[in-house]
Amino acid sequence: MQTLENILDKLDSVRERLLMAFEALPDEALEETGAVGRFSIADVLAIQAAWEAELVTGFMRLDQNKKPEQLLLALANPETFNKQRYLENKERSLDSIFDDYQQARVHVEQWLEEFSEKALNDPKRFKWLGGKSLVTLVGQVTWEREEKFIAPFSAFAQSWVDSREASAMMAASAFVPLSDLTTEDEADELEQD
């Protein structure tokens, strides 16, 4: 049986590792496509925020003893959910994406505290979850999804930094120091010596 503390630790640990994977990048890099397939890091974070917001809505429905229909639909068709959220969020600012990303997690953690540890761990507690415990569902939507992006984000960040360093080195090698330039008079003096 997983304790609430253990669940919160998993959420925080994976989130921290994910954020560390791209912490060295400037904002412009976060919006560059190709971090994960055709998506930018910002796109992935916006989609993850939407997943967690849907989880929060699911918690509310379960708390009311109602079926979390939209969450279950999203889980049954994750590619469709991701595509729709991408289209909804593609024009949003990076600041608003990060705000939603953080706020959705805060709400997930608050809702987790509303359920007893028994309710979180019992696979028979919520009949609509098809034999999954709420902890399993939470993991599927949160830390398991985020963990999949750590390696691609790290690779993208390293590639981005490497390409900028290579560009800087090429620019530096094309640079001719002024001290290496001579005037015509100086050149004549050098020839006479």
C-alpha positions as a printed Julia matrix, in Angstrom:
193×3 Matrix{Float64}:
   0.0    0.0     0.0
   1.38   3.37   -1.01
   1.19   6.15    1.52
   0.21   9.69    0.63
   3.74  10.78    1.49
   5.18   8.22   -0.94
   2.84   9.37   -3.7
   3.71  13.04   -3.15
   7.43  12.16   -3.13
   7.07  10.42   -6.52
   5.23  13.41   -7.94
   7.9   15.83   -6.71
  10.89  13.66   -7.62
   9.9   13.07  -11.23
   8.77  16.68  -11.7
  12.1   17.92  -10.4
  14.05  15.61  -12.73
  11.93  16.75  -15.67
  12.5   20.44  -14.94
  16.23  19.82  -14.45
  16.4   18.22  -17.9
  15.9   21.59  -19.58
  16.8   24.14  -16.91
  19.79  25.47  -18.88
  17.69  26.39  -21.9
  16.46  29.91  -22.63
  12.8   30.55  -23.35
  13.33  30.55  -27.1
  14.58  26.94  -26.95
  11.52  25.84  -24.95
   9.32  26.93  -27.84
  11.43  25.31  -30.55
   9.78  22.3   -32.17
  11.43  18.92  -32.22
  12.0   18.29  -28.52
   9.64  15.3   -28.59
   8.64  14.41  -32.11
   7.18  17.57  -33.62
   6.37  19.07  -30.21
   8.33  21.71  -28.34
   9.0   21.46  -24.62
   6.31  24.13  -24.12
   3.83  22.01  -26.09
   4.54  18.96  -23.93
   4.17  20.98  -20.72
   0.85  22.43  -21.91
  -0.43  18.96  -22.73
   0.74  17.62  -19.37
  -1.02  20.48  -17.59
  -4.21  19.54  -19.45
  -3.85  15.89  -18.38
  -3.48  16.93  -14.76
  -6.4   19.36  -14.99
  -8.49  16.49  -16.36
  -7.31  14.36  -13.44
  -8.46  17.05  -11.01
 -11.88  17.08  -12.67
 -11.88  13.29  -12.39
 -11.13  13.55   -8.66
 -14.11  15.88   -8.24
 -16.38  13.47  -10.07
 -15.15  10.49   -8.04
 -15.59  12.46   -4.84
 -19.23  13.0    -5.88
 -19.47   9.26   -6.59
 -19.8    9.96  -10.3
 -18.02   8.44  -13.27
 -15.04  10.55  -14.48
 -16.17  10.23  -18.09
 -13.86  12.76  -19.73
 -10.79  11.41  -17.95
 -11.64   7.85  -18.93
 -12.25   8.96  -22.52
  -8.86  10.71  -22.57
  -7.14   7.61  -21.2
  -8.83   5.44  -23.83
  -7.72   7.82  -26.63
  -4.53   9.57  -25.46
  -3.36  10.55  -28.96
  -6.66  12.3   -29.66
  -6.54  14.05  -26.28
  -2.93  15.17  -26.89
  -3.73  16.47  -30.37
  -6.75  18.44  -29.17
  -4.81  19.96  -26.27
  -1.94  20.86  -28.6
  -4.31  22.69  -30.94
  -5.95  24.51  -28.03
  -2.65  25.6   -26.52
  -0.3   26.22  -29.43
  -0.69  30.01  -29.38
  -0.4   30.44  -25.61
   2.48  32.25  -23.98
   5.2   30.36  -22.18
   4.32  32.13  -18.93
   0.69  31.01  -19.05
   1.76  27.45  -19.88
   4.1   27.34  -16.88
   1.42  28.85  -14.64
  -1.07  26.16  -15.65
   1.58  23.47  -15.38
   2.34  24.42  -11.78
  -1.26  25.12  -10.75
  -2.57  21.83  -12.09
  -0.01  20.0    -9.96
  -0.96  21.99   -6.87
  -4.6   20.97   -7.38
  -3.64  17.31   -7.92
  -1.74  17.31   -4.64
  -4.59  19.03   -2.8
  -7.08  16.48   -4.1
  -4.88  13.55   -3.15
  -5.13  14.7     0.44
  -8.92  14.46    0.22
  -8.85  10.69   -0.26
  -7.93   8.19    2.43
  -4.93   5.98    1.77
  -7.3    3.05    1.63
  -9.39   4.76   -1.07
  -6.23   5.65   -3.01
  -4.92   2.08   -3.0
  -8.07  -0.06   -3.27
  -8.52  -1.29   -6.89
 -12.18  -2.04   -6.15
 -13.01   1.32   -4.58
 -13.98   3.11   -7.8
 -15.83   0.76  -10.13
 -15.34   3.05  -13.15
 -11.57   2.59  -13.05
 -11.83  -0.99  -14.28
  -9.95  -2.62  -11.43
  -7.24   0.06  -11.18
  -6.52   1.79   -7.94
  -6.63   5.56   -7.84
  -2.86   5.55   -7.18
  -2.32   3.59  -10.39
  -4.41   6.11  -12.29
  -2.57   9.05  -10.74
   0.77   7.52  -11.65
  -0.35   6.9   -15.21
  -1.42  10.52  -15.7
   1.4   12.22  -13.76
   4.8   10.75  -12.94
   4.74   7.97  -15.56
   3.92  10.46  -18.33
   6.52  12.97  -17.15
   9.21  10.33  -16.74
   8.89   9.46  -20.44
   9.96  13.0   -21.35
  13.08  13.31  -19.18
  15.47  11.61  -21.62
  14.1   13.36  -24.75
  14.18  16.75  -22.99
  17.78  16.13  -21.84
  18.85  15.07  -25.33
  17.14  18.07  -26.91
  18.71  20.44  -24.38
  22.18  19.01  -24.98
  21.73  19.18  -28.75
  20.5   22.76  -28.53
  23.45  23.82  -26.37
  25.93  21.93  -28.59
  24.59  23.55  -31.76
  24.88  27.03  -30.22
  28.44  26.32  -29.06
  29.39  25.02  -32.51
  27.93  28.15  -34.11
  29.85  30.33  -31.68
  33.09  28.47  -32.41
  32.58  28.83  -36.17
  31.92  32.52  -35.75
  35.02  32.88  -33.59
  37.22  31.08  -36.12
  36.03  33.44  -38.86
  37.07  36.39  -36.71
  40.38  38.03  -37.65
  41.86  39.93  -34.73
  42.65  43.55  -35.48
  46.18  42.98  -34.2
  46.75  40.65  -37.17
  45.88  43.39  -39.64
  48.55  45.76  -40.81
  48.33  49.03  -42.61
  50.09  49.55  -45.95
  52.82  51.59  -44.25
  53.41  48.84  -41.72
  53.52  46.26  -44.49
  56.14  48.32  -46.35
  58.22  48.56  -43.17
  58.03  44.81  -42.71
  59.21  44.21  -46.28
  62.18  46.56  -45.84
  63.42  44.68  -42.76
